[in-house]
Amino acid sequence: MKHVVVIGAGIGGLSAAAKLSGGPTKVTLLERATSLGGKLRAIETPIGPADIGPTVVTMPDILEEIFRACGAELHDHLTMTPLPVLARHFWDDGTMLDLTTHRDQNYAAIGGLFGNQAADEFMRFDAFSKQLFECFEQSVIRASSMSPIKLAQAMIGQPSLLTRLLPNQSLAGLLLRGFKEPRLRQLFGRYATYVGGIPQHAPAILALIWHAEAKGVFRIEGGMHQIATSLAKLLEKRRVDIQTGEDVTRIRQTKDGRFEITSNNRLINADGIVFNGDPRALEEGLLDEDQPRLFKPNATTPRSLSAIVHGFSATARGVSLSHHNVFFSNIPGEEFQALDQQKTPKSANLYLCASDHEDGQGDVTKSRFEIIRNAPAMSHLARDEERQTWNRLTLQRLGQFGLSFDQEPTAESITMPQDLARDFPASQGAIYGRSPHGMMASFRRPVARCKIPGLYLCGGGIHPGAGVPMAAQSGFHAAEAAQKDLDLT
Ligand SMILES: Cc1cc2nc3c(=O)[nH]c(=O)nc-3n(C[C@H](O)[C@H](O)[C@H](O)COP(=O)(O)OP(=O)(O)OC[C@H]3O[C@@H](n4cnc5c(N)ncnc54)[C@H](O)[C@@H]3O)c2cc1C
């Protein structure tokens, strides 16, 4: 029986283990943390664990596919429901905009707030985003690798896409041409941060993220970390040997093409490895020094954004919250200017997930909350005392919208970039791997196969990139490549 070791139990590692499980292969999953899920993680609160990682579920069919790979149906294990409001958006002047999956409702809401021209501009942007998504879904998002040829083939017969994307168009540039209303530019520009970029440098192709949301955003009852908990149970049933607290410190390929893995000072032998950590770790000492250099430096740098994350439970007062809420900065542009200079912005768009809210009507009784504030990854690793400052600034800013909590999050409970850097080795605190900046970013990321036969890569730093569905997709690609090359089926 061949033995494949999956290193890391983020969503990429879990989906790879799911695909490899239940067949004629011994599968071991080694995770350095004490729980599974990687960034799909939670912090304890008096009313149960509150997410401090991803909150937005899009492309749910990819999650369903992981469960099917375990011989199960997602809906038998998790309650996943579509949200009536994709996100509620707040500005200082009292403007509040709900966006939904219905184009006509969005048209009416935008027209009502910003006028007919803005509504028409939205419809054009919405159509363009859909066109982009449909053009690139199979050729890029779900494909196992990226090439200029594949991209060109996908765009054949779509000259309007070419003209709008190719002149090195940034997302900010596209929005500047497409929207007269600055608040809509602010709203749709924020999508660059979903993959760790800023709109001024992110390519216009990222406008497709809007359509990924407009197709439907889902909520997992109990929180996103439940995905990992459910998958862990299924993987155990499928005889995957799950070992937590296992920090892999060395990977070495022996002359016979097998592997020696050092974890907690003991050696584990394997025929193949799926590595779900940050690919930078393979360049930063995880691979034995006699192994080849795997990537060009621009495959993993520059780094994407990090974040300051608050997870807590409380009763919110003063603002009618939806499940996903965005409180926009009153100084548009300042946030991205600061991030561009590797500084943590004082004025920032704040994202707030009220994870126990579904319809978001009125003041709500106790709920779990997650607040995310963008921060740069590496050059500014905030000192611990800065936790106090950021906690205060975030709560003060929400207070300016009239939002308060009966129990405020404590500074100690905040996750800072340096915490992410510690918990995700070699990541430098970047949440989304390599930065998505520039037209060529998608071509630069490593893919499942690398220079070492038998070593496969998956996760947010690998093609097709960050986000739960993408990282899960990369796990499938890694498992499929291992099955094929190592003759596992
Ligand atoms: C605050 C926040 C908000 C986000 N919001 C969203 C969102 O709304 N929607 C969305 O789709 N995505 C979101 N994301 C991004 C998404 O969470 C990630 O892209 C995705 O979860 C990354 O999965 P991964 O497979 O790369 O694994 P990771 O989550 O990075 O996990 C990797 C695992 O490998 C383990 N590991 C690493 N090195 C070793 C080693 N040497 N030995 C053993 N184990 C090791 C780590 O401990 C970790 O458990 C968010 C992320 C964060 C942090």
The ligand as an SDF file (V2000), in Angstrom:
LIG
                    3D

 53 58  0  0  0  0  0  0  0  0999 V2000
   -9.6000   36.8520    8.4090 C   0  0  0  0  0  0  0  0  0  0  0  0
   -9.7790   36.0660    7.1410 C   0  0  0  0  0  0  0  0  0  0  0  0
  -10.9120   36.2540    6.3630 C   0  0  0  0  0  0  0  0  0  0  0  0
  -11.0780   35.5460    5.1860 C   0  0  0  0  0  0  0  0  0  0  0  0
  -12.2530   35.6740    4.4780 N   0  0  0  0  0  0  0  0  0  0  0  0
  -12.5280   34.8150    3.4720 C   0  0  0  0  0  0  0  0  0  0  0  0
  -13.8500   34.7050    2.9670 C   0  0  0  0  0  0  0  0  0  0  0  0
  -14.7650   35.3500    3.4490 O   0  0  0  0  0  0  0  0  0  0  0  0
  -14.0810   33.8290    1.9500 N   0  0  0  0  0  0  0  0  0  0  0  0
  -13.0760   33.0440    1.4390 C   0  0  0  0  0  0  0  0  0  0  0  0
  -13.3420   32.2480    0.5230 O   0  0  0  0  0  0  0  0  0  0  0  0
  -11.8150   33.1070    1.9360 N   0  0  0  0  0  0  0  0  0  0  0  0
  -11.5220   33.9600    2.9400 C   0  0  0  0  0  0  0  0  0  0  0  0
  -10.2840   33.9800    3.5240 N   0  0  0  0  0  0  0  0  0  0  0  0
   -9.1880   33.2260    2.8860 C   0  0  0  0  0  0  0  0  0  0  0  0
   -9.3000   31.7330    3.1540 C   0  0  0  0  0  0  0  0  0  0  0  0
   -9.5170   31.5080    4.5100 O   0  0  0  0  0  0  0  0  0  0  0  0
   -8.0070   31.0610    2.7500 C   0  0  0  0  0  0  0  0  0  0  0  0
   -7.6560   31.3970    1.4080 O   0  0  0  0  0  0  0  0  0  0  0  0
   -8.0990   29.5370    2.8290 C   0  0  0  0  0  0  0  0  0  0  0  0
   -8.7960   29.1170    3.9740 O   0  0  0  0  0  0  0  0  0  0  0  0
   -6.6780   29.0210    2.8510 C   0  0  0  0  0  0  0  0  0  0  0  0
   -6.6780   27.6310    2.8590 O   0  0  0  0  0  0  0  0  0  0  0  0
   -5.3350   26.8280    2.6400 P   0  0  0  0  0  0  0  0  0  0  0  0
   -5.6950   25.5270    2.0100 O   0  0  0  0  0  0  0  0  0  0  0  0
   -4.3380   27.6670    1.9500 O   0  0  0  0  0  0  0  0  0  0  0  0
   -4.8180   26.4710    4.0840 O   0  0  0  0  0  0  0  0  0  0  0  0
   -4.5240   27.3640    5.3650 P   0  0  0  0  0  0  0  0  0  0  0  0
   -5.7860   27.8170    5.9350 O   0  0  0  0  0  0  0  0  0  0  0  0
   -3.4680   28.3660    5.0760 O   0  0  0  0  0  0  0  0  0  0  0  0
   -3.9450   26.2480    6.3230 O   0  0  0  0  0  0  0  0  0  0  0  0
   -2.6760   25.6680    6.1440 C   0  0  0  0  0  0  0  0  0  0  0  0
   -2.4870   24.6640    7.2690 C   0  0  0  0  0  0  0  0  0  0  0  0
   -1.2050   24.0630    7.1420 O   0  0  0  0  0  0  0  0  0  0  0  0
   -0.6460   23.9390    8.4220 C   0  0  0  0  0  0  0  0  0  0  0  0
    0.8010   23.8930    8.2850 N   0  0  0  0  0  0  0  0  0  0  0  0
    1.5840   24.8060    7.6700 C   0  0  0  0  0  0  0  0  0  0  0  0
    2.8700   24.4320    7.7490 N   0  0  0  0  0  0  0  0  0  0  0  0
    2.8910   23.2440    8.4100 C   0  0  0  0  0  0  0  0  0  0  0  0
    3.9260   22.3790    8.8200 C   0  0  0  0  0  0  0  0  0  0  0  0
    5.2140   22.6310    8.5490 N   0  0  0  0  0  0  0  0  0  0  0  0
    3.6100   21.2420    9.5070 N   0  0  0  0  0  0  0  0  0  0  0  0
    2.3100   20.9560    9.7770 C   0  0  0  0  0  0  0  0  0  0  0  0
    1.2900   21.7560    9.4290 N   0  0  0  0  0  0  0  0  0  0  0  0
    1.5820   22.8840    8.7520 C   0  0  0  0  0  0  0  0  0  0  0  0
   -1.1150   25.1940    9.1550 C   0  0  0  0  0  0  0  0  0  0  0  0
   -1.0370   25.0400   10.5620 O   0  0  0  0  0  0  0  0  0  0  0  0
   -2.5440   25.3110    8.6460 C   0  0  0  0  0  0  0  0  0  0  0  0
   -3.4500   24.6100    9.4520 O   0  0  0  0  0  0  0  0  0  0  0  0
  -10.0790   34.6460    4.7340 C   0  0  0  0  0  0  0  0  0  0  0  0
   -8.9410   34.4370    5.5240 C   0  0  0  0  0  0  0  0  0  0  0  0
   -8.8000   35.1310    6.7280 C   0  0  0  0  0  0  0  0  0  0  0  0
   -7.6030   34.8650    7.6050 C   0  0  0  0  0  0  0  0  0  0  0  0
  1  2  1  0
  2  3  1  0
  2 52  2  0
  3  4  2  0
  4  5  1  0
  4 50  1  0
  5  6  2  0
  6  7  1  0
  6 13  1  0
  7  8  2  0
  7  9  1  0
  9 10  1  0
 10 11  2  0
 10 12  1  0
 12 13  2  0
 13 14  1  0
 14 15  1  0
 14 50  1  0
 15 16  1  0
 16 17  1  0
 16 18  1  0
 18 19  1  0
 18 20  1  0
 20 21  1  0
 20 22  1  0
 22 23  1  0
 23 24  1  0
 24 25  2  0
 24 26  1  0
 24 27  1  0
 27 28  1  0
 28 29  2  0
 28 30  1  0
 28 31  1  0
 31 32  1  0
 32 33  1  0
 33 34  1  0
 33 48  1  0
 34 35  1  0
 35 36  1  0
 35 46  1  0
 36 37  1  0
 36 45  1  0
 37 38  2  0
 38 39  1  0
 39 40  1  0
 39 45  2  0
 40 41  1  0
 40 42  2  0
 42 43  1  0
 43 44  2  0
 44 45  1  0
 46 47  1  0
 46 48  1  0
 48 49  1  0
 50 51  2  0
 51 52  1  0
 52 53  1  0
M  END
$$$$
